[in-house]
Amino acid sequence: MTTAAPSSRVLAHPARDEIRLEGVLHALSDPLRLLVVRELARDDAGLSCSHFDLPVTKSTTTHHFRVLREAGVIQQSYRGTAKLNGLRRADLDALFPGLLDSVLAAAALQADRSAHGG
């Protein structure tokens, strides 16, 4: 069952057994969301939403984070006034072994090819 959001300071997240492969793949299919996940994968402490300088409006950025959270890819929590984001690596690795590492490796190769004109 999805964790309820009793106040605006607590965000709903799917329980591990509610995370679906098709939802995760959809969330990771967008280049900006994949960029967010790549950055989160490099930082175990969690990053605030304001850390990300995405080339879209604030409402579109909020949408991308919501898609990632509702798919079970990230965990969001408030720390003071900042909303911190962390990758749900343990849940994703338990449910879909190797998926996240494969996607991150492929995204890194693609970024490298793009950076070198390939």
DRENPA-3360 file (N, C-alpha, C; in nm, 2 decimals, always signed):
BEGIN
1 = MTTAAPSS = +0.08/-0.12/+0.00/+0.00/+0.00/+0.00/+0.09/+0.12/+0.00 ~ +0.05/+0.23/-0.07/+0.12/+0.35/-0.08/+0.12/+0.42/+0.05 ~ +0.24/+0.47/+0.09/+0.25/+0.55/+0.21/+0.16/+0.68/+0.20 ~ +0.08/+0.70/+0.29/-0.01/+0.82/+0.29/+0.06/+0.95/+0.31 ~ +0.01/+1.06/+0.27/+0.07/+1.19/+0.29/-0.02/+1.27/+0.38 ~ -0.01/+1.25/+0.52/-0.11/+1.32/+0.61/-0.09/+1.47/+0.61 ~ +0.02/+1.52/+0.58/+0.04/+1.67/+0.58/+0.12/+1.70/+0.45 ~ +0.13/+1.83/+0.43/+0.21/+1.87/+0.31/+0.36/+1.85/+0.33;
9 = RVLAHPAR = +0.40/+1.82/+0.45/+0.54/+1.80/+0.47/+0.59/+1.66/+0.46 ~ +0.49/+1.57/+0.44/+0.52/+1.43/+0.42/+0.47/+1.39/+0.28 ~ +0.56/+1.33/+0.20/+0.53/+1.30/+0.07/+0.50/+1.15/+0.05 ~ +0.40/+1.11/-0.03/+0.37/+0.97/-0.05/+0.47/+0.91/-0.14 ~ +0.51/+0.79/-0.11/+0.60/+0.70/-0.18/+0.54/+0.56/-0.19 ~ +0.56/+0.50/-0.31/+0.52/+0.36/-0.31/+0.60/+0.27/-0.22 ~ +0.53/+0.17/-0.16/+0.61/+0.07/-0.09/+0.69/-0.01/-0.19 ~ +0.79/-0.08/-0.14/+0.88/-0.16/-0.23/+0.80/-0.25/-0.31;
17 = DEIRLEGV = +0.70/-0.32/-0.26/+0.63/-0.42/-0.34/+0.53/-0.36/-0.43 ~ +0.52/-0.23/-0.43/+0.43/-0.16/-0.53/+0.51/-0.10/-0.65 ~ +0.64/-0.10/-0.64/+0.72/-0.05/-0.75/+0.72/-0.14/-0.87 ~ +0.68/-0.09/-0.98/+0.66/-0.17/-1.10/+0.77/-0.14/-1.20 ~ +0.81/-0.24/-1.27/+0.92/-0.22/-1.37/+0.88/-0.12/-1.48 ~ +0.76/-0.13/-1.53/+0.71/-0.04/-1.63/+0.71/+0.11/-1.58 ~ +0.68/+0.13/-1.46/+0.69/+0.27/-1.40/+0.83/+0.32/-1.39 ~ +0.92/+0.23/-1.35/+1.06/+0.27/-1.33/+1.12/+0.30/-1.47;
25 = LHALSDPL = +1.09/+0.21/-1.57/+1.14/+0.24/-1.70/+1.09/+0.36/-1.76 ~ +0.96/+0.39/-1.74/+0.90/+0.52/-1.79/+0.97/+0.64/-1.72 ~ +0.99/+0.63/-1.59/+1.06/+0.74/-1.52/+1.20/+0.76/-1.57 ~ +1.27/+0.66/-1.61/+1.40/+0.67/-1.65/+1.41/+0.70/-1.80 ~ +1.30/+0.70/-1.87/+1.31/+0.72/-2.02/+1.32/+0.87/-2.06 ~ +1.30/+0.96/-1.97/+1.31/+1.10/-2.00/+1.46/+1.15/-1.97 ~ +1.52/+1.22/-2.07/+1.66/+1.26/-2.05/+1.69/+1.34/-1.92 ~ +1.59/+1.43/-1.89/+1.61/+1.52/-1.77/+1.60/+1.43/-1.64;
33 = RLLVVREL = +1.50/+1.34/-1.64/+1.49/+1.26/-1.52/+1.61/+1.17/-1.51 ~ +1.66/+1.12/-1.62/+1.78/+1.03/-1.62/+1.90/+1.11/-1.57 ~ +1.91/+1.24/-1.61/+2.02/+1.32/-1.56/+2.01/+1.34/-1.41 ~ +1.89/+1.36/-1.35/+1.87/+1.37/-1.21/+1.92/+1.24/-1.14 ~ +1.88/+1.13/-1.19/+1.91/+1.00/-1.14/+2.06/+0.98/-1.14 ~ +2.13/+1.02/-1.25/+2.27/+1.00/-1.26/+2.34/+1.09/-1.15 ~ +2.29/+1.21/-1.13/+2.35/+1.29/-1.02/+2.33/+1.23/-0.88 ~ +2.21/+1.18/-0.86/+2.18/+1.12/-0.73/+2.26/+1.00/-0.71;
41 = ARDDAGLS = +2.29/+0.92/-0.81/+2.37/+0.80/-0.80/+2.51/+0.83/-0.75 ~ +2.56/+0.96/-0.78/+2.69/+1.00/-0.74/+2.70/+1.05/-0.60 ~ +2.58/+1.07/-0.53/+2.58/+1.14/-0.40/+2.49/+1.06/-0.31 ~ +2.55/+0.99/-0.21/+2.47/+0.91/-0.12/+2.39/+0.99/-0.01 ~ +2.44/+1.12/+0.01/+2.38/+1.20/+0.11/+2.24/+1.26/+0.08 ~ +2.21/+1.26/-0.05/+2.09/+1.32/-0.10/+2.11/+1.46/-0.14 ~ +2.04/+1.51/-0.24/+2.05/+1.64/-0.29/+1.92/+1.72/-0.29 ~ +1.93/+1.84/-0.27/+1.80/+1.92/-0.27/+1.76/+1.95/-0.41;
49 = CSHFDLPV = +1.63/+1.98/-0.43/+1.58/+2.01/-0.56/+1.65/+2.13/-0.62 ~ +1.69/+2.22/-0.54/+1.75/+2.34/-0.59/+1.89/+2.32/-0.64 ~ +1.95/+2.20/-0.60/+2.08/+2.16/-0.65/+2.08/+2.15/-0.81 ~ +1.97/+2.10/-0.86/+1.96/+2.07/-1.00/+1.92/+2.19/-1.08 ~ +2.00/+2.22/-1.18/+1.97/+2.34/-1.27/+1.92/+2.28/-1.40 ~ +1.80/+2.24/-1.40/+1.74/+2.19/-1.53/+1.69/+2.30/-1.62 ~ +1.70/+2.28/-1.75/+1.66/+2.39/-1.84/+1.51/+2.39/-1.87 ~ +1.43/+2.38/-1.76/+1.29/+2.39/-1.77/+1.23/+2.47/-1.66;
57 = TKSTTTHH = +1.10/+2.50/-1.67/+1.04/+2.58/-1.56/+1.04/+2.51/-1.43 ~ +1.01/+2.58/-1.32/+1.01/+2.52/-1.19/+0.89/+2.41/-1.18 ~ +0.78/+2.44/-1.25/+0.67/+2.35/-1.24/+0.70/+2.22/-1.32 ~ +0.78/+2.23/-1.43/+0.82/+2.11/-1.50/+0.92/+2.03/-1.42 ~ +1.01/+2.10/-1.36/+1.11/+2.03/-1.27/+1.03/+1.96/-1.16 ~ +0.94/+2.02/-1.10/+0.85/+1.96/-0.99/+0.79/+1.83/-1.05 ~ +0.74/+1.84/-1.17/+0.67/+1.73/-1.24/+0.77/+1.61/-1.25 ~ +0.89/+1.64/-1.30/+0.99/+1.54/-1.32/+1.03/+1.47/-1.18;
65 = FRVLREAG = +1.04/+1.54/-1.08/+1.07/+1.48/-0.95/+0.95/+1.40/-0.90 ~ +0.83/+1.44/-0.93/+0.71/+1.37/-0.89/+0.70/+1.23/-0.96 ~ +0.73/+1.24/-1.09/+0.73/+1.11/-1.17/+0.83/+1.01/-1.11 ~ +0.95/+1.06/-1.08/+1.06/+0.97/-1.02/+1.01/+0.92/-0.89 ~ +0.95/+1.00/-0.80/+0.91/+0.96/-0.67/+0.79/+0.86/-0.68 ~ +0.69/+0.89/-0.76/+0.58/+0.80/-0.77/+0.61/+0.67/-0.84 ~ +0.72/+0.66/-0.92/+0.76/+0.54/-0.98/+0.85/+0.46/-0.88 ~ +0.89/+0.52/-0.77/+0.97/+0.45/-0.67/+1.12/+0.46/-0.70;
73 = VIQQSYRG = +1.16/+0.55/-0.79/+1.30/+0.56/-0.82/+1.37/+0.65/-0.72 ~ +1.31/+0.75/-0.66/+1.37/+0.84/-0.56/+1.28/+0.84/-0.44 ~ +1.35/+0.88/-0.33/+1.28/+0.91/-0.20/+1.30/+1.06/-0.18 ~ +1.19/+1.12/-0.14/+1.20/+1.27/-0.11/+1.16/+1.29/+0.03 ~ +1.23/+1.38/+0.10/+1.19/+1.42/+0.24/+1.23/+1.56/+0.26 ~ +1.16/+1.62/+0.35/+1.19/+1.76/+0.39/+1.29/+1.76/+0.50 ~ +1.39/+1.85/+0.48/+1.49/+1.88/+0.59/+1.49/+2.03/+0.60 ~ +1.42/+2.08/+0.70/+1.39/+2.22/+0.71/+1.30/+2.27/+0.60;
81 = TAKLNGLR = +1.35/+2.36/+0.52/+1.26/+2.41/+0.41/+1.31/+2.34/+0.27 ~ +1.41/+2.27/+0.28/+1.46/+2.20/+0.16/+1.40/+2.06/+0.14 ~ +1.37/+2.03/+0.02/+1.32/+1.89/-0.01/+1.44/+1.82/-0.06 ~ +1.48/+1.71/+0.01/+1.60/+1.63/-0.03/+1.56/+1.51/-0.11 ~ +1.64/+1.47/-0.20/+1.61/+1.36/-0.29/+1.72/+1.26/-0.28 ~ +1.68/+1.14/-0.27/+1.78/+1.03/-0.27/+1.73/+0.91/-0.35 ~ +1.83/+0.85/-0.41/+1.80/+0.73/-0.50/+1.76/+0.61/-0.41 ~ +1.65/+0.54/-0.45/+1.61/+0.42/-0.38/+1.68/+0.30/-0.43;
89 = RADLDALF = +1.81/+0.31/-0.43/+1.90/+0.21/-0.49/+1.87/+0.07/-0.43 ~ +1.86/+0.06/-0.29/+1.84/-0.07/-0.23/+1.71/-0.14/-0.28 ~ +1.61/-0.06/-0.29/+1.48/-0.11/-0.33/+1.49/-0.15/-0.48 ~ +1.54/-0.07/-0.56/+1.55/-0.10/-0.71/+1.64/-0.22/-0.73 ~ +1.76/-0.23/-0.66/+1.85/-0.34/-0.68/+1.78/-0.47/-0.63 ~ +1.70/-0.47/-0.52/+1.64/-0.59/-0.47/+1.53/-0.63/-0.57 ~ +1.45/-0.54/-0.63/+1.35/-0.58/-0.72/+1.39/-0.61/-0.86 ~ +1.49/-0.54/-0.91/+1.54/-0.55/-1.05/+1.69/-0.55/-1.05;
97 = PGLLDSVL = +1.75/-0.66/-1.01/+1.89/-0.67/-0.99/+1.97/-0.63/-1.12 ~ +2.06/-0.54/-1.11/+2.14/-0.50/-1.22/+2.08/-0.39/-1.31 ~ +1.95/-0.36/-1.30/+1.88/-0.27/-1.39/+1.94/-0.13/-1.37 ~ +1.95/-0.08/-1.25/+1.99/+0.06/-1.23/+2.14/+0.08/-1.28 ~ +2.22/-0.02/-1.24/+2.36/-0.01/-1.28/+2.37/-0.01/-1.43 ~ +2.30/-0.10/-1.50/+2.30/-0.10/-1.65/+2.25/+0.03/-1.71 ~ +2.15/+0.08/-1.66/+2.09/+0.21/-1.71/+2.19/+0.32/-1.69 ~ +2.25/+0.33/-1.57/+2.35/+0.43/-1.54/+2.47/+0.42/-1.63;
105 = AAAALQAD = +2.52/+0.30/-1.65/+2.64/+0.27/-1.73/+2.61/+0.31/-1.88 ~ +2.49/+0.27/-1.93/+2.45/+0.31/-2.07/+2.44/+0.46/-2.08 ~ +2.38/+0.53/-1.98/+2.36/+0.67/-1.99/+2.50/+0.74/-1.99 ~ +2.59/+0.69/-1.91/+2.73/+0.75/-1.91/+2.80/+0.73/-2.04 ~ +2.78/+0.61/-2.10/+2.84/+0.59/-2.24/+2.78/+0.69/-2.34 ~ +2.65/+0.70/-2.33/+2.58/+0.79/-2.43/+2.63/+0.93/-2.41 ~ +2.64/+0.98/-2.28/+2.68/+1.11/-2.25/+2.83/+1.13/-2.30 ~ +2.91/+1.03/-2.29/+3.05/+1.04/-2.33/+3.05/+1.05/-2.49;
113 = RSAHGG = +2.97/+0.97/-2.55/+2.96/+0.98/-2.70/+2.92/+1.12/-2.75 ~ +2.82/+1.17/-2.68/+2.76/+1.30/-2.71/+2.87/+1.41/-2.69 ~ +2.94/+1.40/-2.58/+3.04/+1.50/-2.55/+3.16/+1.50/-2.65 ~ +3.18/+1.38/-2.72/+3.29/+1.37/-2.81/+3.24/+1.37/-2.96 ~ +3.12/+1.42/-2.98/+3.06/+1.44/-3.11/+3.02/+1.31/-3.18 ~ +2.99/+1.21/-3.10/+2.95/+1.08/-3.16/+2.81/+1.05/-3.16;
% end
